[in-house]
Amino acid sequence: MAQRCPSNLHVPNGAPGCSSARIQYPLRLQRRSYDRLPLAVKSSAAAAASAGGGPGKDGAKPQKTPMQQQILNGVLGISNVPYSSFVPSPVTFLHRIDARIKQVWLVALYLMIARASPAIRLAISGSVALVTMANFPERLWQSQLRRLALLCGFIFMTTLLLADSVPPLLQTRAPPLLLESLPAIPATGYQYVLLHVGPITVTHRSLNLAITASSLTFSALQTASLCLVTTPGEEMAVALRWWLAPLRWLRVPVEEVAMTLLLSLRFMSLVFEEIRNLSLGLAARGINWEAQGGAGSLNMAGRLCVRLFGNLFQRSENIAQAMLVRGFQGPADHHLYQMKVNPTSYFANVCALALLLAYSVLIYYFK
């Protein structure tokens, strides 16, 4: 009776009963980069391979990924944890600053951008980006800054090209200077219109407005993200309640406002989770986007939005019922649990206030 050769053992050359001269131990399956692709890309690639007999057959070019598939892959590439969730480590200088000082910085930066010159506005946006890159690892800020830069670039270009593209119809009311025996105004070389090509008109006003809109959007979103990444939501709510405490004399519901802020910050992770779950379900079905067309894609997007809001409202109802079951009687009688992961530092607070004062003086003299 012939001896069987075990396929998972190393057998020396010339061993009896084995047909192969050499068998490696252990047998490993090489993991290709194809397995690391998102689920939506795998399904489309598998469908294309089964329909056309594999990529590159008969010299055919690979099909271009539809725009709907690219959007779905981008959503799946985003982590289910939002960018603005608290990251306790690595501990940075921003973690040591008190939440009330961070909120002062937020309001001050918005006022500075509104009153500064275009060069100062760009400098503020650049400094915010540098602070982000200096305090966090590359895996945390790379994708976030890239997407935010694309958004601000789109706002800049649309504002620059469309702000003064349709000039108003004006009619001069004053007579020419020569009719009143007045000397002509000497040429100064100043040109209000920077570029005029067909229907596109770029002026000093549109350039200033584009810089203001893009820099304000970048600074507002990125500074808020920096505060939320380096500060727990409970500390942000307590700091807001501390600043709004004098408004209690005017019967302003300060406790309700602070509790609303805390619940909003906690609800952001649920929104990201629902979006990712719906995208995974859509990708698992392997939809042929080319057959759907534009109308079918819009119809599917509308149904997904309805389903998303339905799930979010259901989550909100469940959270409210859970709070009532656990004895929640209102924000005034509720005690917030302070997660003191990274305690604040007196030195960091003083440095932050001094830096804010220096920034304000700099902008006041060079605005």
Secondary structure as UniProt FT lines:
FT   TURN            7..8
FT   TURN            13..14
FT   TURN            16..17
FT   HELIX           33..36
FT   HELIX           39..52
FT   TURN            55..56
FT   HELIX           57..59
FT   HELIX           67..77
FT   TURN            83..84
FT   HELIX           94..96
FT   HELIX           99..115
FT   HELIX           118..135
FT   HELIX           138..162
FT   HELIX           177..180
FT   STRAND          193..197
FT   TURN            198..199
FT   STRAND          200..203
FT   HELIX           204..230
FT   HELIX           233..243
FT   HELIX           245..250
FT   HELIX           254..284
FT   TURN            285..286
FT   HELIX           289..325
FT   TURN            326..327
FT   HELIX           331..333
FT   HELIX           346..365
//
